[in-house]
Every structure is written in C-alpha cells, then in structure tokens.
Amino acid sequence: MSSIYLPRTADALAFAMSTYGIPLLVLATTGSAVLTGAAFALEWIPRLAAFGWAGSIVDRRGASVVFHLASLGRALALAAGAVLLYLYPSGAAASVTVMVLAAATGVLTEFSYIAVETAGAAAGRRAGPRAHRVQAALLGIDQTATLAGPALAGVLLLAGPPSMLAVVTVLSLLAALLALRTPPSPVAPARAPKGRPGAGLVTGWRTIRALPALGWLVAGLTLSNLSIGLLQAAGPVIVVQHFGQSTTAVGLVWSAAAAATLVAVTVCRFALDRLGLWPVGVACSVIASLACLAAALAPDYLSYLVMVAVLMAADGGLAVVLRTLRSRLIPPEAFGSTLSATILILLLPFPLAGVLTALTPPDALGHVITACAALQTLGLFCAFARLRTDPALRA
C-alpha cells in the first residue's frame, strides 16, 4: 500500500488533473479555442517524443529514482506556473506561462508514468501467481483518477487558476515523497553503452519481437484502439450533431465509460483467479467487438452511451490481461524500454483516428466505425487464436 498503491494514486491524480485541467486552464486564461487545442497538442506531442528517453532512463537509473525526480520536477514547474499566473492573471505573460506549462508537464508526466508502471510490474513479479491482482488494482487506481481528476480540476478552476495548480503541485510533491518508499527496480549494467535517444525504443521493439505472445496481444489491441480512438474523436460529432444532445452529454459518455471500466476491472480480478488469462481475454474481446459494432448502429443517445461504456469496460479487462502478461514476460532489465515501445504502438491509432474523423463526412461516420469494428474483431480473433495454446496465457 505505502510503496506501490499510494504513490500511484498521488501520481495518477496529478496526471489526470494536469492532462484534462491544463487545457481548461488555457481556455479560462486566454479565452482562445485555438490555443486550447494547441495546448492539448503540446501536452501529447512531447509525451510521444519522450518515450525513447523515458524507457531507457528508467532501465538505467531505476524506477524509484526517475519517479521521484519527475514528480519533483513537475511540482516545481506547477508551483512556478501558479506564482506567475497569480502575478500576471491575463495577457501575453499568462498565455506564454500556460503554454510552457502544458509542454513541461507533458514530458515530466510521461517520465513519471513509465517509472511508476515499471515499479508496478516489479510488484507484480514479486506477487507471482497473484500478479493479475496487482495489475487490476493499479488499473483501478488509474480509472478512479480518470473519473475524479477532470471533475476536481474543473471545480478547483472556479476558485482561480493558481488554486488548481497549487493542488496539483501538492499531489506531485506527495508523489515525489512517496516515491522514496518505492522498491528499486532492476537496472541495466553500468558498462552498457548509452546509445542514441531512440535506442530504448529499438531495444523495446526487439524485445516485443522476441516475445510472440506479447507481440500478438499488442497487435490485436492496436487494431482495437483504432475503433476506440475513432469513437473518442468522432464522439462530439455523433452526440451533438447526430443525436442532437449538448456538449455536456459528450462528457457524460466518457464518465459512464470510466465508471463501467472501474467495475469491470474489479470483476476481472476475481474472474482471473478462477479462469486464467486466456478465457477472460477471449470473453472481453467478444464483448468489445460486439459493443463497438452496436455503438456504430445505435439508434439513440442512451443506447450509444451504454454501448460505449460496455466497450470501454471490456477494453479495461483486456488491459488487465496485457499488464499481467507483460509483467510476466518482459525481462526486468529491459522493462522500461519495452513498456515505452508497447505504449507507443498502442497510441499510434489515435492520431490516425483523428485523421479519419476529419476526412469523413459526418453522415458516413457510422460506416467507418462499423468497418473499424470489423477490423477490431479480426485483430482480436487472430491474436487470441494464436495465443490459445501459449503457456504464458494458460498458466
């Protein structure tokens, strides 16, 4: 609790509040929708670029050290931003402050995320046959933070931008202090060559190729993420234009999805005890595929909300399977690099989903989602058919 779950809780809350709160902060400070979108991009583009650095540094320095330094750096950046916004609440100085803050927190949050995931995997390996319980608990913490963080950031923003940043600063400082209690993870030998910044991703890619079970599961989930990303990107168009609902209804869809995922992760924890990885993974794959197809054909808003929530709940179960499998299979000394490569592969469909949404007429979005649901079904079927006799999922 004190060495893994509490640090993860503090970091996950800071992660969610900064990820969703800073774009709100930009809109409240600048009043510009263009700058709000740019701030969201400034949060995510550096994160994707930092994967190669983050994984290799975690492998070399250890998860607890990187977790502590990244959380402390984020706390200092947020504290400086709070002071500047208190002194300059509007104008050019405020605009520059919030944009720099978006980029800085994006990079530092990525380092802390890779570090805390590596620490969680190490805890799973120590748990042995109960590794899935550790991963389910960690995923439950993440989903709870995703559910509570954006709402908390929005409420605190009503008291003023400095107040919101002050709370995230405290959470980041708490994570940095608790990181000192995190058990050290295995590190690469000091004599190993440092290589280029992208060498960590190359190492991770080679490790994935050397582990067929992990590679097949990542491939199936990547195709599944294309459907999920398309529903996320096209959600405002579908809910507002097609179903005639308000923008608040868009947020309600993903709040319901987060709550359903939290319930599903709890259920999967007990199902994995009795059934194992492969049967639970197959069941979640079937549910996810059917729910995505049903969401594409939903006749009204309520049925669309329910189907998206069911889809995300099933995806949460698949995430527990993936986390447990990678904690079993990935060598500890290369875990950070392989984790970075895995997450990068799984995130690549999301920009593609945005491009598809931009290029598709609103009336044709249902057909595109249906095609992606078929691709998702094919990818998950091939993955779990290939893994049916794999000892890693049958253990």
Secondary structure, DSSP 8 states (H G I E B T S, - for coil): -TTTHHHHHHHHHHHHHHHHHHHHHHHHHH--HHHHHHHHHHHHHHHHHTHHHHHHHHHHH-HHHHHHHHHHHHHHHHHHHHHHHHH--SSHHHHHHHHHHHHHHHHHHHHHHHHHHHHHHHHHHHHGGGHHHHHHHHHHHHHHHHHHHHHHHHHHHTT-HHHHHHHHHHHHHHHHHHHTTS-------TTS----TTHHHHHHHHHHHH-HHHHHHHHHHHHHHHHHHHHHHHHHIIIIIIS---HHHHHHHHHHHHHHHHHHHHHHHHHHHHH-HHHHHHHHHHHHHHHHHHHHT-SSHHHHHHHHHHHHHHHHHHHHHHHHHHHHHS-GGGHHHHHHHHHHHHHTHHHHHHHHHHHS-GGGHHHHHHHHHHHHHHHHHHHHHHTTT-HHHH-
